[in-house]
Amino acid sequence: MSLEPLTHPLLDRAGVRHGFFTRQGGVSTGLYEGLNTGVGSSDDPAAVAENRRRVAEAMGGAPDDLAACYQVHSALARVAEAGWKGERPEGDASVTAAPGVICAVLTADCAPVLLADAEAGVVGAVHAGWKGALNGVVHSAVTAMQALGATPARMVAVVGPCIAQASYEVGADYQDRFEHHDPGAGRFFAPGAAADKRQFDLPGFVLWRLEQAGVGQAAWTEHDTWADETRFYSNRRAFQRGEPDFGRMMSAISLG
């Protein structure tokens, strides 16, 4: 089965190579069946390495060209002047102005965000779970791209497959926390099945963060990772089933 990365017109028009890779086209088996790129998973390391090689190849490079952090749900963005050759510094975004570097993030319900300023020749990839999004990882990535010569108003950004509001139940305390941190964020929460539950709109919140950061154009691909098991891994789906682990999908962007 071939790889089936999702692309988006905003980034196509920017002329950058990119892909939100699904679980299609990999060699992992069992719980991880498909294109599991999660080094931190308990999958066979050889299978993960082959899957990452396939993604890098589809992006026109090799695994050593990847700039993918050891993700810790932080607001830390890293600048990659060259591929990291297997190194994974802690952080949750990578940006570059160097052709051939493949900025990448791993997700399995969290929101991957790919950004580009084509005129400046700067791209970036962001891992935005609720914690990172709340604490400023989007702003950090945009600021890091500005330091490389990008202008937010020229940037385009696409939020990739992630858990959608209908699938994302959280406690009512989340709404209080978000409202306290950012007045107005309450609009991204809808009533849940019980009085103490809410449904959180992660992609909507991330798009708001991009707007706050001054990004010129942004969109969500509108794919729900929890709801589409054939194409996407999902942390929450695995937890609800009592499964011990889950695969991770890679989203990547490069200047060529």
TORPA-244656 format. One line per 2 residues: their letters; for each residue x, y, z of N, C-alpha, C, O. Coordinates in Angstrom, 2 decimals. Layout:
residues N
A> X,Y,Z,X,Y,Z,X,Y,Z,X,Y,Z ~ ...
END
This chain:
residues 256
MS> 0.85,-1.20,0.00,0.00,0.00,0.00,0.88,1.25,0.00,1.85,1.33,0.76 ~ 0.55,2.20,-0.84,1.36,3.40,-0.97,1.04,4.41,0.13,-0.02,4.37,0.75
LE> 1.98,5.31,0.35,1.74,6.40,1.29,0.66,7.31,0.73,0.58,7.53,-0.48 ~ -0.16,7.85,1.62,-1.26,8.71,1.17,-1.29,10.01,1.97,-2.25,10.26,2.69
PL> -0.23,10.84,1.84,-0.23,12.09,2.60,-1.30,13.05,2.11,-1.59,13.14,0.92 ~ -1.89,13.76,3.05,-2.85,14.80,2.73,-2.09,16.10,2.48,-1.13,16.40,3.18
TH> -2.52,16.85,1.49,-1.94,18.16,1.22,-3.06,19.19,1.24,-4.23,18.84,1.33 ~ -2.69,20.47,1.14,-3.70,21.52,1.21,-3.38,22.63,0.22,-2.21,22.98,0.03
PL> -4.40,23.20,-0.41,-4.18,24.24,-1.42,-3.38,25.43,-0.92,-2.60,26.00,-1.69 ~ -3.54,25.83,0.33,-2.79,26.98,0.83,-1.29,26.75,0.73,-0.54,27.64,0.33
LD> -0.87,25.54,1.09,0.56,25.23,1.03,0.99,24.85,-0.38,2.14,25.07,-0.77 ~ 0.07,24.27,-1.15,0.38,24.00,-2.56,0.69,25.31,-3.29,1.65,25.39,-4.06
RA> -0.12,26.32,-3.05,0.07,27.61,-3.71,1.35,28.29,-3.25,1.95,29.07,-3.99 ~ 1.77,27.99,-2.03,3.03,28.55,-1.52,4.24,27.89,-2.16,5.36,28.39,-2.05
GV> 4.02,26.76,-2.84,5.10,26.10,-3.57,6.06,25.33,-2.68,7.20,25.10,-3.07 ~ 5.60,24.93,-1.49,6.47,24.16,-0.58,6.03,22.70,-0.58,4.85,22.38,-0.74
RH> 6.99,21.83,-0.40,6.69,20.41,-0.31,6.14,20.13,1.10,6.74,20.56,2.09 ~ 5.04,19.43,1.18,4.45,19.17,2.49,3.56,17.94,2.45,3.16,17.49,1.37
GF> 3.25,17.41,3.59,2.33,16.29,3.68,1.93,16.02,5.12,2.77,16.00,6.02 ~ 0.64,15.80,5.32,0.14,15.27,6.58,-0.01,13.77,6.34,-1.01,13.32,5.78
FT> 0.99,13.01,6.76,1.00,11.59,6.45,0.00,10.85,7.33,-0.13,11.14,8.52 ~ -0.70,9.90,6.74,-1.68,9.10,7.45,-1.00,7.81,7.93,0.23,7.72,7.92
RQ> -1.78,6.82,8.34,-1.18,5.54,8.72,-1.06,4.59,7.53,-0.67,3.44,7.69 ~ -1.38,5.07,6.34,-1.32,4.25,5.14,0.11,4.15,4.60,0.83,5.15,4.54
GG> 0.50,2.93,4.21,1.75,2.76,3.49,2.95,2.36,4.32,4.09,2.44,3.85 ~ 2.73,1.94,5.57,3.86,1.58,6.41,4.01,0.09,6.62,3.24,-0.71,6.09
VS> 5.02,-0.28,7.41,5.34,-1.70,7.61,5.03,-2.19,9.03,5.21,-3.37,9.31 ~ 4.57,-1.32,9.90,4.26,-1.74,11.27,3.05,-2.67,11.29,2.21,-2.64,10.39
TG> 2.98,-3.48,12.33,1.90,-4.46,12.46,1.26,-4.36,13.84,1.72,-3.61,14.70 ~ 0.19,-5.13,14.03,-0.49,-5.16,15.33,-1.14,-3.83,15.66,-1.78,-3.22,14.80
LY> -0.98,-3.38,16.90,-1.57,-2.11,17.32,-1.13,-0.96,16.43,-1.86,0.01,16.24 ~ 0.08,-1.08,15.89,0.69,0.01,15.14,0.50,-0.13,13.63,1.15,0.58,12.86
EG> -0.35,-1.02,13.21,-0.47,-1.35,11.79,-0.44,-0.11,10.91,-1.26,0.79,11.05 ~ 0.54,-0.09,10.01,0.65,1.03,9.09,1.93,1.81,9.27,2.98,1.25,9.58
LN> 1.84,3.12,9.06,3.00,4.01,8.97,3.27,4.68,10.33,3.20,5.90,10.44 ~ 3.57,3.88,11.33,3.88,4.44,12.65,5.29,5.03,12.65,6.27,4.31,12.43
TG> 5.40,6.33,12.88,6.70,7.01,12.88,7.14,7.41,14.28,8.07,8.20,14.44 ~ 6.48,6.86,15.29,6.76,7.24,16.67,7.95,6.52,17.28,7.84,5.36,17.69
VG> 9.08,7.20,17.35,10.26,6.61,17.98,9.97,6.29,19.45,10.52,5.33,19.99 ~ 9.11,7.07,20.08,8.78,6.86,21.49,7.77,5.77,21.74,7.46,5.49,22.89
SS> 7.24,5.15,20.70,6.29,4.05,20.88,7.04,2.76,21.18,8.27,2.70,21.07 ~ 6.30,1.74,21.56,6.92,0.43,21.84,6.93,-0.47,20.61,7.13,-1.68,20.73
DD> 6.73,0.10,19.45,6.77,-0.63,18.19,8.20,-1.11,17.91,9.16,-0.63,18.52 ~ 8.33,-2.07,16.99,9.63,-2.56,16.54,10.44,-1.38,16.00,10.02,-0.76,15.02
PA> 11.60,-1.06,16.59,12.39,0.08,16.14,12.76,0.01,14.65,12.86,1.05,13.99 ~ 12.95,-1.19,14.14,13.30,-1.32,12.72,12.12,-0.90,11.84,12.31,-0.29,10.79
AV> 10.91,-1.24,12.27,9.72,-0.86,11.52,9.54,0.66,11.55,9.24,1.28,10.52 ~ 9.73,1.25,12.73,9.61,2.70,12.84,10.64,3.40,11.96,10.33,4.38,11.28
AE> 11.86,2.89,11.97,12.93,3.48,11.15,12.59,3.40,9.67,12.82,4.35,8.93 ~ 12.03,2.27,9.24,11.65,2.13,7.84,10.51,3.08,7.49,10.49,3.69,6.42
NR> 9.55,3.21,8.40,8.44,4.13,8.16,8.92,5.57,8.05,8.46,6.31,7.18 ~ 9.84,5.97,8.92,10.38,7.32,8.86,11.19,7.52,7.57,11.18,8.60,6.99
RR> 11.89,6.47,7.13,12.64,6.56,5.87,11.68,6.79,4.71,11.96,7.58,3.82 ~ 10.54,6.08,4.74,9.56,6.24,3.66,8.99,7.66,3.62,8.80,8.22,2.55
VA> 8.72,8.23,4.80,8.22,9.60,4.83,9.27,10.56,4.30,8.98,11.43,3.48 ~ 10.51,10.40,4.77,11.59,11.28,4.30,11.77,11.17,2.79,11.97,12.18,2.11
EA> 11.71,9.97,2.27,11.85,9.76,0.84,10.71,10.43,0.08,10.93,11.04,-0.97 ~ 9.49,10.31,0.61,8.34,10.95,-0.04,8.48,12.47,-0.04,7.91,13.16,-0.89
MG> 9.25,12.99,0.94,9.50,14.43,1.02,10.74,14.84,0.23,11.15,16.00,0.27 ~ 11.33,13.87,-0.49,12.48,14.18,-1.33,13.80,14.15,-0.61,14.79,14.71,-1.10
GA> 13.84,13.50,0.57,15.09,13.49,1.33,15.36,12.14,1.97,14.88,11.11,1.51 ~ 16.13,12.19,3.04,16.52,10.99,3.78,16.25,11.24,5.27,16.04,12.38,5.68
PD> 16.26,10.18,6.09,15.99,10.37,7.52,16.88,11.40,8.20,16.44,12.09,9.11 ~ 18.13,11.51,7.78,19.04,12.49,8.38,18.61,13.93,8.13,19.08,14.84,8.80
DL> 17.72,14.13,7.16,17.24,15.47,6.83,16.09,15.91,7.75,15.72,17.08,7.75 ~ 15.55,14.98,8.52,14.41,15.31,9.38,14.85,16.21,10.53,15.92,16.02,11.11
AA> 14.01,17.18,10.86,14.15,18.01,12.05,12.86,17.86,12.84,11.92,18.64,12.70 ~ 12.84,16.83,13.69,11.66,16.49,14.47,12.06,16.41,15.94,12.95,15.64,16.30
CY> 11.42,17.20,16.77,11.79,17.29,18.18,11.37,16.08,19.00,10.53,15.28,18.58 ~ 11.97,15.96,20.18,11.45,15.10,21.24,10.36,15.94,21.92,10.66,16.86,22.67
QV> 9.11,15.61,21.64,8.00,16.50,21.98,7.60,16.37,23.46,7.45,15.26,23.99 ~ 7.45,17.52,24.10,7.17,17.54,25.54,5.98,18.44,25.89,5.84,18.85,27.04
HS> 5.13,18.77,24.92,3.96,19.63,25.14,4.36,20.99,25.69,3.71,21.53,26.59 ~ 5.43,21.54,25.13,5.97,22.83,25.56,5.60,23.92,24.55,4.87,23.69,23.60
AL> 6.15,25.11,24.81,6.01,26.21,23.84,7.34,26.49,23.15,7.54,27.57,22.60 ~ 8.25,25.52,23.19,9.60,25.72,22.67,9.70,25.40,21.19,9.33,24.31,20.75
AR> 10.19,26.37,20.42,10.42,26.18,18.99,11.92,26.16,18.73,12.66,26.98,19.27 ~ 12.36,25.22,17.90,13.77,25.06,17.55,14.02,25.49,16.11,13.19,25.26,15.24
VA> 15.17,26.12,15.87,15.58,26.46,14.52,16.53,25.38,14.02,17.50,25.03,14.68 ~ 16.23,24.85,12.83,17.07,23.81,12.22,17.84,24.41,11.05,17.25,24.79,10.04
EA> 19.15,24.49,11.20,19.99,25.01,10.12,20.38,23.91,9.14,20.81,24.17,8.02 ~ 20.21,22.65,9.61,20.45,21.47,8.78,19.64,20.34,9.39,19.09,20.49,10.48
GW> 19.55,19.20,8.68,18.87,18.05,9.25,19.55,17.63,10.55,20.75,17.83,10.72 ~ 18.78,17.04,11.44,19.31,16.73,12.78,19.95,15.35,12.86,20.41,14.95,13.94
KG> 19.99,14.61,11.78,20.70,13.32,11.72,20.35,12.39,12.88,21.22,11.77,13.49 ~ 19.06,12.32,13.17,18.60,11.42,14.20,18.52,12.04,15.59,17.90,11.46,16.49
ER> 19.14,13.21,15.78,19.05,13.89,17.08,17.64,14.45,17.25,17.00,14.87,16.29 ~ 17.16,14.45,18.51,15.81,14.97,18.78,15.85,15.88,20.01,15.55,15.44,21.12
PE> 16.22,17.15,19.82,16.20,18.08,20.96,14.77,18.28,21.46,13.82,18.20,20.69 ~ 14.63,18.54,22.75,13.29,18.76,23.30,12.67,20.02,22.68,13.36,21.01,22.45
GD> 11.39,19.95,22.43,10.67,21.08,21.87,9.41,20.60,21.18,9.15,19.40,21.11 ~ 8.64,21.54,20.66,7.38,21.17,20.02,7.13,21.92,18.72,6.00,21.97,18.23
AS> 8.19,22.50,18.17,8.12,23.09,16.83,9.53,23.17,16.27,10.50,23.35,17.01 ~ 9.62,23.03,14.97,10.90,23.25,14.30,10.66,24.14,13.09,9.65,24.00,12.39
VT> 11.59,25.06,12.85,11.47,25.99,11.72,12.82,26.03,11.00,13.86,25.75,11.60 ~ 12.78,26.37,9.73,14.02,26.42,8.96,13.91,27.37,7.79,12.83,27.64,7.27
AA> 15.09,27.88,7.38,15.20,28.63,6.12,16.15,27.90,5.18,16.54,28.44,4.15 ~ 16.50,26.67,5.54,17.47,25.90,4.77,16.78,24.91,3.85,16.06,24.04,4.34
PG> 16.97,25.00,2.54,16.39,24.01,1.63,16.88,22.61,1.97,18.04,22.41,2.32 ~ 15.98,21.66,1.87,16.32,20.27,2.13,16.06,19.81,3.54,15.96,18.60,3.78
VI> 15.95,20.73,4.49,15.60,20.35,5.85,14.10,20.05,5.91,13.29,20.83,5.42 ~ 13.76,18.92,6.52,12.35,18.51,6.61,11.87,18.74,8.04,12.15,17.92,8.92
CA> 11.17,19.83,8.26,10.58,20.09,9.58,9.39,19.15,9.76,8.53,19.05,8.88 ~ 9.34,18.48,10.90,8.31,17.47,11.09,7.85,17.40,12.54,8.60,17.72,13.46
VL> 6.60,16.98,12.72,6.04,16.74,14.05,5.27,15.43,14.01,4.83,14.98,12.95 ~ 5.11,14.82,15.19,4.34,13.59,15.33,3.07,13.87,16.12,3.08,14.62,17.10
TA> 1.96,13.27,15.68,0.70,13.46,16.39,-0.14,12.19,16.36,0.05,11.31,15.52 ~ -1.09,12.14,17.30,-2.08,11.07,17.32,-3.30,11.58,18.07,-3.78,10.94,19.00
DC> -3.80,12.73,17.67,-4.95,13.49,18.17,-4.59,14.95,18.35,-5.41,15.82,18.07 ~ -3.36,15.25,18.81,-2.92,16.64,18.88,-2.91,17.22,17.47,-2.95,16.49,16.48
AP> -2.87,18.55,17.40,-2.95,19.21,16.10,-1.56,19.46,15.51,-0.74,20.14,16.13 ~ -1.28,18.92,14.31,-0.07,19.32,13.59,-0.36,20.59,12.80,-1.41,20.71,12.17
VL> 0.58,21.51,12.82,0.41,22.76,12.07,1.64,22.95,11.18,2.77,22.92,11.66 ~ 1.41,23.14,9.89,2.49,23.41,8.95,2.35,24.86,8.46,1.27,25.29,8.06
LA> 3.47,25.60,8.50,3.46,27.02,8.16,4.51,27.33,7.11,5.55,26.66,7.03 ~ 4.24,28.35,6.30,5.20,28.76,5.28,5.06,30.24,4.95,3.95,30.77,4.85
DA> 6.21,30.90,4.79,6.28,32.20,4.14,7.11,31.96,2.89,8.34,31.95,2.95 ~ 6.45,31.77,1.77,7.14,31.39,0.54,8.09,32.48,0.07,9.17,32.19,-0.43
EA> 7.69,33.74,0.22,8.52,34.85,-0.25,9.85,34.90,0.51,10.90,35.15,-0.07 ~ 9.79,34.67,1.84,11.00,34.70,2.66,11.78,33.40,2.59,12.96,33.36,2.92
GV> 11.12,32.32,2.15,11.77,31.02,2.13,11.95,30.46,3.53,13.04,30.03,3.90 ~ 10.87,30.47,4.31,10.90,29.97,5.68,9.68,29.09,5.91,8.56,29.45,5.54
VG> 9.90,27.92,6.52,8.80,27.01,6.82,8.93,26.52,8.26,9.98,26.66,8.89 ~ 7.83,25.94,8.77,7.87,25.42,10.12,6.79,24.38,10.34,5.80,24.31,9.62
AV> 7.01,23.56,11.37,6.04,22.54,11.76,5.84,22.63,13.27,6.80,22.79,14.03 ~ 4.58,22.54,13.71,4.23,22.72,15.12,3.40,21.55,15.62,2.49,21.08,14.94
HA> 3.72,21.09,16.82,2.92,20.09,17.54,2.09,20.85,18.57,2.64,21.36,19.55 ~ 0.77,20.92,18.35,-0.10,21.72,19.21,-1.18,20.85,19.84,-2.28,20.72,19.30
GW> -0.87,20.26,20.99,-1.91,19.69,21.83,-2.55,20.82,22.61,-2.18,21.99,22.44 ~ -3.50,20.50,23.48,-4.17,21.59,24.20,-3.19,22.38,25.07,-3.31,23.60,25.19
KG> -2.23,21.69,25.68,-1.31,22.36,26.58,-0.36,23.27,25.83,-0.16,24.43,26.22 ~ 0.24,22.76,24.76,1.14,23.58,23.97,0.43,24.76,23.33,0.95,25.87,23.29
AL> -0.77,24.51,22.81,-1.54,25.58,22.18,-1.88,26.67,23.19,-1.80,27.86,22.88 ~ -2.27,26.26,24.39,-2.63,27.22,25.43,-1.42,28.03,25.87,-1.52,29.24,26.10
NG> -0.27,27.38,25.97,0.91,28.02,26.53,1.77,28.76,25.51,2.75,29.40,25.89 ~ 1.40,28.69,24.21,2.03,29.59,23.26,2.95,29.00,22.22,3.77,29.72,21.66
VV> 2.83,27.70,21.92,3.75,27.11,20.94,3.57,27.70,19.54,4.54,27.82,18.79 ~ 2.35,28.08,19.20,2.12,28.69,17.88,2.85,30.03,17.78,3.53,30.31,16.79
HS> 2.71,30.85,18.82,3.40,32.14,18.82,4.92,31.95,18.78,5.62,32.70,18.11 ~ 5.41,30.95,19.50,6.85,30.69,19.50,7.36,30.35,18.11,8.41,30.83,17.69
AV> 6.61,29.52,17.40,7.01,29.13,16.05,6.99,30.32,15.10,7.92,30.51,14.31 ~ 5.94,31.12,15.19,5.84,32.31,14.33,7.00,33.27,14.62,7.60,33.83,13.70
TA> 7.30,33.47,15.90,8.40,34.35,16.28,9.74,33.82,15.76,10.57,34.59,15.28 ~ 9.94,32.50,15.86,11.18,31.90,15.36,11.28,32.06,13.84,12.37,32.28,13.32
MQ> 10.16,31.94,13.15,10.17,32.15,11.70,10.47,33.61,11.36,11.16,33.89,10.38 ~ 9.93,34.55,12.16,10.23,35.97,11.94,11.73,36.24,12.07,12.29,37.03,11.32
AL> 12.37,35.58,13.02,13.81,35.77,13.22,14.61,35.31,12.01,15.76,35.72,11.83 ~ 14.01,34.46,11.18,14.67,33.99,9.96,14.26,34.82,8.74,14.67,34.53,7.62
GA> 13.46,35.86,8.98,13.10,36.76,7.88,11.66,36.69,7.42,11.28,37.42,6.50 ~ 10.85,35.83,8.03,9.45,35.69,7.62,8.60,36.84,8.19,8.98,37.48,9.17
TP> 7.49,37.07,7.56,6.52,38.07,8.01,5.19,37.38,8.27,4.67,36.74,7.36 ~ 4.62,37.48,9.47,3.38,36.76,9.77,2.26,37.00,8.75,1.56,36.06,8.37
AR> 2.09,38.23,8.30,1.00,38.54,7.38,1.14,37.79,6.05,0.14,37.56,5.37 ~ 2.37,37.43,5.68,2.60,36.67,4.44,2.47,35.16,4.66,2.36,34.40,3.70
MV> 2.47,34.74,5.91,2.46,33.30,6.20,1.11,32.67,5.88,0.06,33.29,6.01 ~ 1.20,31.41,5.47,0.00,30.57,5.40,0.23,29.40,6.35,1.37,28.97,6.55
AV> -0.85,28.90,6.92,-0.74,27.81,7.88,-1.91,26.86,7.70,-3.03,27.27,7.42 ~ -1.63,25.58,7.86,-2.68,24.57,7.79,-2.61,23.68,9.03,-1.56,23.13,9.36
VG> -3.74,23.56,9.69,-3.89,22.63,10.82,-4.33,21.30,10.25,-5.34,21.21,9.56 ~ -3.56,20.26,10.53,-3.83,18.96,9.94,-4.79,18.11,10.75,-5.43,18.60,11.68
PC> -4.90,16.83,10.41,-5.81,15.91,11.10,-5.54,15.90,12.60,-4.41,15.72,13.05 ~ -6.60,16.08,13.37,-6.50,16.07,14.83,-7.87,15.69,15.39,-8.83,15.50,14.64
IA> -7.96,15.59,16.69,-9.24,15.22,17.28,-10.22,16.40,17.18,-9.88,17.52,17.54 ~ -11.42,16.14,16.70,-12.41,17.18,16.47,-13.28,17.37,17.72,-13.30,16.53,18.61
QA> -13.99,18.47,17.75,-14.77,18.83,18.94,-15.78,17.75,19.33,-15.95,17.47,20.52 ~ -16.43,17.14,18.35,-17.44,16.12,18.66,-16.84,14.90,19.35,-17.55,14.15,20.01
SY> -15.53,14.70,19.19,-14.85,13.52,19.74,-14.03,13.82,20.99,-13.45,12.91,21.59 ~ -13.97,15.09,21.39,-13.01,15.49,22.41,-13.71,16.00,23.67,-13.94,17.20,23.83
EV> -14.05,15.07,24.55,-14.69,15.42,25.82,-13.63,15.70,26.88,-12.70,14.92,27.07 ~ -13.79,16.81,27.58,-12.88,17.19,28.67,-13.72,17.63,29.87,-14.93,17.80,29.76
GA> -13.05,17.82,31.01,-13.76,18.31,32.18,-14.09,19.78,32.08,-13.43,20.52,31.35 ~ -15.12,20.20,32.80,-15.52,21.61,32.78,-14.40,22.51,33.30,-14.36,23.70,32.97
DY> -13.49,21.96,34.10,-12.38,22.75,34.62,-11.46,23.24,33.50,-10.78,24.26,33.65 ~ -11.44,22.52,32.38,-10.63,22.97,31.24,-11.14,24.32,30.74,-10.36,25.22,30.44
QD> -12.46,24.46,30.65,-13.02,25.72,30.17,-12.62,26.86,31.11,-12.25,27.94,30.65 ~ -12.69,26.61,32.41,-12.30,27.64,33.38,-10.83,28.02,33.21,-10.47,29.19,33.24
RF> -10.00,27.01,33.01,-8.56,27.24,32.86,-8.26,28.06,31.62,-7.46,28.99,31.67 ~ -8.90,27.72,30.51,-8.66,28.44,29.26,-9.18,29.88,29.35,-8.53,30.81,28.88
EH> -10.35,30.04,29.95,-10.93,31.39,30.08,-10.05,32.27,30.96,-9.88,33.46,30.69 ~ -9.50,31.67,32.02,-8.64,32.44,32.92,-7.37,32.87,32.18,-6.88,33.98,32.37
HD> -6.85,31.98,31.36,-5.61,32.26,30.62,-5.86,33.22,29.46,-5.07,34.12,29.22 ~ -6.96,33.01,28.75,-7.29,33.80,27.56,-8.78,34.12,27.53,-9.57,33.30,27.04
PG> -9.19,35.27,28.04,-10.60,35.65,27.98,-11.11,35.56,26.54,-10.49,36.08,25.62 ~ -12.23,34.90,26.37,-12.79,34.67,25.04,-12.62,33.25,24.56,-13.27,32.84,23.60
AG> -11.73,32.50,25.22,-11.48,31.11,24.81,-12.64,30.19,25.13,-12.68,29.06,24.65 ~ -13.57,30.66,25.94,-14.71,29.82,26.30,-15.57,29.42,25.12,-16.30,28.44,25.19
RF> -15.47,30.18,24.04,-16.30,29.85,22.88,-15.87,28.56,22.19,-16.59,28.05,21.33 ~ -14.73,28.05,22.56,-14.26,26.79,21.96,-14.71,25.57,22.77,-14.25,24.45,22.53
FA> -15.58,25.78,23.72,-16.13,24.70,24.53,-17.65,24.66,24.38,-18.32,25.68,24.44 ~ -18.18,23.45,24.17,-19.62,23.23,24.08,-20.04,22.32,25.22,-19.22,21.58,25.76
PG> -21.32,22.35,25.61,-21.78,21.47,26.69,-21.51,20.00,26.38,-21.65,19.57,25.24 ~ -21.11,19.25,27.40,-20.87,17.83,27.24,-22.09,17.01,27.61,-23.17,17.54,27.84
AA> -21.90,15.70,27.67,-23.00,14.80,27.98,-23.45,14.93,29.44,-24.60,14.62,29.76 ~ -22.56,15.37,30.30,-22.87,15.59,31.71,-22.55,17.03,32.07,-21.84,17.72,31.34
AD> -23.08,17.48,33.20,-22.91,18.87,33.59,-21.46,19.26,33.80,-21.08,20.41,33.61 ~ -20.64,18.29,34.20,-19.23,18.59,34.48,-18.32,18.27,33.30,-17.11,18.19,33.46
KR> -18.91,18.09,32.11,-18.14,17.78,30.91,-18.32,18.84,29.83,-19.36,19.51,29.76 ~ -17.31,18.99,28.99,-17.36,19.91,27.87,-16.77,19.22,26.64,-16.00,18.26,26.75
QF> -17.14,19.72,25.46,-16.53,19.28,24.20,-15.64,20.41,23.71,-16.11,21.52,23.46 ~ -14.34,20.10,23.57,-13.35,21.13,23.24,-13.01,21.13,21.77,-12.73,20.09,21.18
DL> -13.01,22.31,21.17,-12.70,22.50,19.75,-11.21,22.83,19.61,-10.84,24.00,19.51 ~ -10.36,21.79,19.60,-8.92,22.01,19.49,-8.53,22.70,18.19,-7.81,23.70,18.24
PG> -8.98,22.21,17.03,-8.57,22.90,15.79,-9.04,24.35,15.74,-8.32,25.22,15.24 ~ -10.23,24.60,16.25,-10.72,25.98,16.27,-9.86,26.88,17.15,-9.58,28.03,16.80
FV> -9.44,26.34,18.29,-8.59,27.11,19.20,-7.23,27.37,18.56,-6.69,28.48,18.68 ~ -6.66,26.38,17.87,-5.36,26.56,17.23,-5.47,27.59,16.10,-4.56,28.41,15.93
LW> -6.56,27.56,15.35,-6.75,28.58,14.31,-6.82,29.98,14.94,-6.33,30.95,14.35 ~ -7.43,30.09,16.10,-7.50,31.37,16.82,-6.10,31.82,17.22,-5.75,32.99,17.11
RL> -5.31,30.87,17.70,-3.92,31.17,18.05,-3.15,31.70,16.82,-2.39,32.66,16.94 ~ -3.35,31.09,15.68,-2.69,31.54,14.45,-3.14,32.96,14.10,-2.34,33.80,13.68
EQ> -4.42,33.21,14.26,-4.94,34.56,14.00,-4.32,35.57,14.96,-3.92,36.66,14.56 ~ -4.23,35.20,16.24,-3.63,36.09,17.24,-2.16,36.38,16.91,-1.67,37.48,17.18
AG> -1.48,35.40,16.34,-0.07,35.57,15.99,0.12,36.36,14.71,1.26,36.64,14.32 ~ -0.97,36.74,14.05,-0.89,37.58,12.86,-0.72,36.83,11.56,-0.44,37.44,10.53
VG> -0.88,35.49,11.59,-0.71,34.70,10.37,-1.78,35.08,9.34,-2.97,35.16,9.65 ~ -1.33,35.31,8.11,-2.21,35.87,7.08,-3.39,35.00,6.70,-4.52,35.48,6.64
QA> -3.14,33.71,6.44,-4.20,32.78,6.05,-4.00,31.45,6.76,-2.87,30.96,6.88 ~ -5.09,30.89,7.23,-4.99,29.59,7.92,-6.26,28.79,7.70,-7.34,29.35,7.53
AW> -6.11,27.47,7.71,-7.25,26.58,7.51,-6.99,25.26,8.24,-5.86,24.93,8.58 ~ -8.07,24.51,8.46,-7.98,23.17,9.02,-8.39,22.18,7.92,-9.30,22.46,7.14
TE> -7.73,21.04,7.85,-8.08,20.05,6.84,-9.42,19.37,7.12,-9.99,18.73,6.23 ~ -9.93,19.51,8.34,-11.24,18.98,8.76,-11.28,17.46,8.84,-12.31,16.84,8.55
HD> -10.16,16.86,9.22,-10.10,15.42,9.45,-10.04,15.14,10.94,-9.21,15.71,11.65 ~ -10.92,14.26,11.42,-10.99,13.88,12.83,-10.24,12.57,13.04,-10.66,11.52,12.54
TW> -9.12,12.63,13.77,-8.30,11.43,13.96,-9.03,10.34,14.75,-8.87,9.15,14.45 ~ -9.82,10.72,15.73,-10.52,9.73,16.55,-11.55,8.96,15.73,-11.76,7.77,15.95
AD> -12.19,9.63,14.79,-13.33,9.06,14.08,-12.96,8.19,12.88,-13.81,7.45,12.37 ~ -11.71,8.27,12.40,-11.33,7.58,11.18,-10.15,6.66,11.45,-8.99,7.02,11.22
ET> -10.46,5.45,11.94,-9.40,4.51,12.33,-8.61,3.99,11.14,-7.43,3.65,11.28 ~ -9.22,3.94,9.99,-8.53,3.43,8.80,-7.33,4.30,8.43,-6.30,3.80,7.99
RF> -7.49,5.60,8.60,-6.45,6.52,8.15,-5.57,7.09,9.26,-4.43,7.50,9.01 ~ -6.10,7.13,10.50,-5.38,7.87,11.53,-5.22,7.08,12.83,-6.10,6.33,13.23
YS> -4.07,7.28,13.47,-3.87,6.81,14.84,-4.58,7.79,15.79,-4.76,8.96,15.46 ~ -4.96,7.29,16.96,-5.62,8.15,17.94,-5.28,7.69,19.35,-5.58,6.57,19.74
NR> -4.65,8.56,20.09,-4.33,8.32,21.50,-5.61,8.04,22.29,-5.68,7.07,23.04 ~ -6.60,8.89,22.11,-7.84,8.76,22.89,-8.57,7.47,22.54,-9.10,6.80,23.43
RA> -8.62,7.12,21.28,-9.29,5.88,20.88,-8.60,4.68,21.51,-9.26,3.76,21.99 ~ -7.26,4.68,21.51,-6.51,3.59,22.11,-6.79,3.51,23.61,-6.97,2.42,24.15
FQ> -6.83,4.65,24.29,-7.09,4.69,25.73,-8.49,4.16,26.04,-8.67,3.39,26.98 ~ -9.46,4.58,25.24,-10.84,4.14,25.48,-10.99,2.64,25.29,-11.88,2.02,25.89
RG> -10.15,2.05,24.47,-10.20,0.61,24.24,-9.31,-0.18,25.22,-9.29,-1.41,25.20 ~ -8.59,0.53,26.05,-7.70,-0.13,26.98,-6.45,-0.69,26.32,-5.81,-1.60,26.86
EP> -6.09,-0.14,25.15,-4.88,-0.60,24.47,-3.65,0.03,25.11,-3.71,1.18,25.55 ~ -2.54,-0.69,25.18,-1.36,-0.20,25.90,-0.56,0.88,25.18,0.26,1.54,25.81
DF> -0.78,1.07,23.91,0.02,2.03,23.16,-0.70,2.39,21.87,-1.79,1.89,21.61 ~ -0.09,3.26,21.08,-0.71,3.73,19.84,0.39,4.22,18.91,1.49,4.55,19.35
GR> 0.08,4.27,17.63,1.03,4.78,16.66,0.99,6.29,16.57,0.06,6.93,17.07 ~ 1.99,6.87,15.92,2.05,8.31,15.71,2.24,8.61,14.23,2.99,7.93,13.53
MM> 1.54,9.63,13.76,1.64,10.04,12.38,2.59,11.23,12.26,2.72,12.03,13.19 ~ 3.24,11.34,11.12,4.17,12.45,10.89,3.56,13.44,9.90,2.98,13.07,8.88
SA> 3.72,14.72,10.24,3.38,15.80,9.32,4.67,16.56,9.04,5.43,16.87,9.96 ~ 4.92,16.87,7.78,6.24,17.40,7.40,6.13,18.49,6.34,5.18,18.53,5.56
IS> 7.14,19.37,6.35,7.19,20.46,5.38,8.65,20.79,5.09,9.49,20.73,5.99 ~ 8.94,21.15,3.84,10.31,21.54,3.50,10.29,22.51,2.32,9.28,22.66,1.63
LG> 11.43,23.16,2.12,11.57,24.11,1.02,11.98,23.45,-0.28,12.10,24.12,-1.31 ~ 12.19,22.13,-0.25,12.52,21.45,-1.49,13.64,20.45,-1.26,14.06,19.77,-2.20
END
